[in-house]
Amino acid sequence: MTVHWGSLLAVFLVSLGSAVAVVALVATALWGLSARAPVADEAASRLSRGAGAAVAVACLAAAALVVLFGFWVIIV
């Protein structure tokens, strides 16, 4: 029995990269959703409510696509 270290490294790097990407996308989506919350300091530079919602939807859709692609790779 032998271990294919190159393949193992490739799987590790793809797994790490996709995990970091999903976490970053969800964090960005939460940041976008925070634009919809009321603020005490109106002078703060923020996204508009619509732009924040658009960012959140785009990031969550991208994260879902990454996860669904991973499922597709496993199944097929």
C-alpha positions as CSV (number, residue, x, y, z in Angstrom):
1,M,0.0,0.0,0.0
2,T,1.4,3.4,-0.9
3,V,0.2,6.9,-0.3
4,H,-0.1,9.3,-3.3
5,W,1.2,12.4,-1.5
6,G,0.6,14.7,-4.5
7,S,-3.0,13.7,-4.7
8,L,-3.4,14.0,-0.9
9,L,-1.9,17.5,-1.0
10,A,-4.2,18.5,-3.9
11,V,-7.3,17.4,-2.0
12,F,-6.0,19.1,1.2
13,L,-5.4,22.4,-0.6
14,V,-8.8,22.4,-2.5
15,S,-10.6,21.6,0.8
16,L,-8.8,24.3,2.6
17,G,-9.4,26.8,-0.1
18,S,-13.1,26.1,-0.4
19,A,-13.6,26.2,3.3
20,V,-11.9,29.6,3.5
21,A,-14.0,30.8,0.6
22,V,-17.3,29.7,2.1
23,V,-16.5,31.3,5.5
24,A,-15.4,34.5,3.8
25,L,-18.5,34.6,1.6
26,V,-20.8,34.1,4.6
27,A,-19.0,36.7,6.7
28,T,-19.3,39.2,3.8
29,A,-23.0,38.3,3.5
30,L,-23.4,39.1,7.3
31,W,-21.6,42.4,6.8
32,G,-24.0,43.2,3.9
33,L,-27.0,42.3,6.1
34,S,-25.7,44.6,8.8
35,A,-26.4,47.5,6.5
36,R,-30.1,46.9,7.2
37,A,-29.8,47.4,10.9
38,P,-30.6,50.8,12.5
39,V,-27.5,52.9,13.4
40,A,-27.0,55.3,16.3
41,D,-24.3,57.2,14.5
42,E,-25.5,58.5,11.1
43,A,-22.1,59.9,10.2
44,A,-20.6,56.4,9.8
45,S,-19.9,55.4,6.2
46,R,-22.1,52.4,5.4
47,L,-23.7,50.6,2.5
48,S,-27.2,51.5,1.6
49,R,-29.9,49.1,2.6
50,G,-30.5,47.9,-0.9
51,A,-26.8,47.5,-1.7
52,G,-26.3,45.5,1.6
53,A,-29.1,43.2,0.7
54,A,-27.7,42.7,-2.8
55,V,-24.2,41.9,-1.4
56,A,-25.7,39.4,1.1
57,V,-27.8,37.7,-1.6
58,A,-24.8,37.5,-4.0
59,C,-22.5,36.1,-1.4
60,L,-24.9,33.6,0.0
61,A,-25.7,32.4,-3.5
62,A,-22.0,32.0,-4.3
63,A,-21.4,30.1,-1.0
64,A,-24.3,27.8,-1.9
65,L,-22.9,27.2,-5.3
66,V,-19.5,26.3,-3.8
67,V,-21.1,23.8,-1.5
68,L,-23.4,22.4,-4.3
69,F,-20.4,22.0,-6.6
70,G,-18.6,20.1,-3.9
71,F,-21.6,17.7,-3.5
72,W,-21.6,17.3,-7.3
73,V,-17.9,16.4,-7.4
74,I,-18.5,13.8,-4.6
75,I,-21.6,12.3,-6.3
76,V,-20.4,12.2,-9.9
